[in-house]
């Protein structure tokens, strides 16, 4: 699949105000996913091209560069893979897409049907949205689904989602499905 250019400005714009709950979900857990841990290891990988949404000089971010083959990315990814860690609370409008989508994650079935599931990556904290299966706002789910449909047009991102989906299936993880793509 050819690389497509993703309109990150559009995706940031449409995800700017939509949130998982009507109220601030950080009130449930003290904003545990929005602050550094004691060793400042919590962070997010950026999608290919998403780095254009940042200057690289943000005083609230630490940037790391990884080689895709050393950090479990598909062969279609090239150096550098950007990983960012917040040193303090970020300006909300600057959050990376992975933060905006949380606690949802994409899962591709073998026929390429897109599902949105609760995140299954091992986290250093417990998110009540996942552990208590708190119902999420429908507009949030729909916006995240649209964003994933756009992101999956980039072959590199599709390769990563396929790889992660196959790993879940290989290890028998039963994801909690919140949205199913209707291809009718």
N, C-alpha and C positions, 0 to 999 in steps of 0.2 A: 504494500500500500504506500502510495506517495505521501510525502510529508505535506501537511496542510498548515497554513498559517492560521493560528487561532486568534480571534479578536479578544484579547485579554481585557481591553478597556470595556468592552461590552459586558463581559462576564463579571467584572468587578462592579460595574454599574448596576446590573440587575440583582446582584447578591448583596449590595451595600446595606439595604434595610431589612431584608427578610431574615428571620431568625427561627430556630427550632421551636421555641415557645413564645407565647404572647409576652411573657415577662422575661427578665434576664435569667437564663438558665444557670448562670454562674452563682446565683443566690442559693441554688441547691447544693453546691459543692465548694463554695468559697472561690470560685473561678480557678479551680485547680489546673485546667488545661491552658489557662491564659497567663500563667506566671512561671518564671523559671523554677526548676527544682534546686535543691541545695548544691548540686554539682553542675548546674546549667547544661543538662544533657537533652532536655526536651526541645524538640524543634520540628520543622516540617521541610520536606523536600519540595522544591518548586517543580512545576511541570516545564517541559522544554519550551523556552521562549517567555515564560512568565517573569523571568528576571527583569524584563523591560519595564515592569511596573514599579521597580525600585531604582533608586539612584546608586546604591551600593555604599552610600555614606550615611545611612540612617544610624543615629546614635543609639537606637533601641534594638539593633540587630547585630548579631555576630554571623558572619558568612563563612561557610566551609565548602570546599570543593572536593568532590569524590570522583573516583574513576568508576564508571558503571560496572565493569567486570569484577571489581573488588567489593561491590556493595549490593549485589543481587539485582541488578537491572538487566533487562533484555539486551541482546547484542545490537539492537537498532539504536540504542542510546549512545551518545558520544560524550566525551569529556568536555567540559565539566558538568557533573550533576550537582546542582546547588542545594545546599542544606542550610536553612537559616534557623537561628535560635534567638528568641527574645531575651533581652537583658532586663526588661521591665515591661509593664503593660504597653501594648502597642496602640498607636492611633487606630481606632476601629476601622476607618475607611481604608487603611493600608494592609489589613490582614490578608495573608495569602489565601488562595482558593481552598487549600486543604483545611484551613481553619474555618472558613465560611461554610464548608460542606459538612463538617463534623456534627453529629456522629454517624453520618451516612457514608457509605462506601459503595463503589460500583462492583457488580459481579456479572460476568458474561457467561451465559450458558453455552453449551457446545454448538447450538444453532445461532449464536451471536445475539440472542435476546438479552437485553440489558435489564438487570435487576438493581434496585437500591436496597442495601441491607445495612444493618448496624455494623459498624466497624468491627473487624475481628482481629486486628493487629494487637499483639500483646502490649498493653499500656502500663506505665509505671504508676498509674492511679486508677481509681474506679469512677466511671462516669455514671451518675444516676439515670441519665437518659437511656443508657444501654442496660444497666443492671436492673432497673425497675421497669423497663420498657414503657416509659412515659410517652403517651401519644404526642407526636410532633405535628406542627401546623401543616395543613395540606398545601398552602401556598409555598412554604419552605421546601417541601418534598418536590413539588412540581418545578420550582426554579432550579433546584439541584439536578433533577432529572434532565431538564433542558441543557444545563451546563455540561453534564456528562455526555449527552448526545453530541454536543459541539466538540468537546475535547476528544472524543473517540474518533473523530475524523482525522486526527493526527495518528499515523501508524505507530509511532513510538509509544504514545499513550495507550493505544489499543493493545499493543504488545505487552505492556506492563500489566494492564487490567486482566488480559487473558492469562498471563503467567500467575498472577495473584489468585485468580479464580480457580485455575487448575490446581494450585497448591492447596486451596481450601478443600477442594473435592478429593484430592489425593490423601489428605490427612483426615478426611471424614468430618470436617467441620460442617455443621448444619446452620447456615446463616439465617438470621431473623429477617424475613423479607418485608419491606415497607412499601415497595413500589415495583410494578412489573410493566415492562414496555408492551404496549398494545400495538402489534404490527398489522392490525386489520385495516 
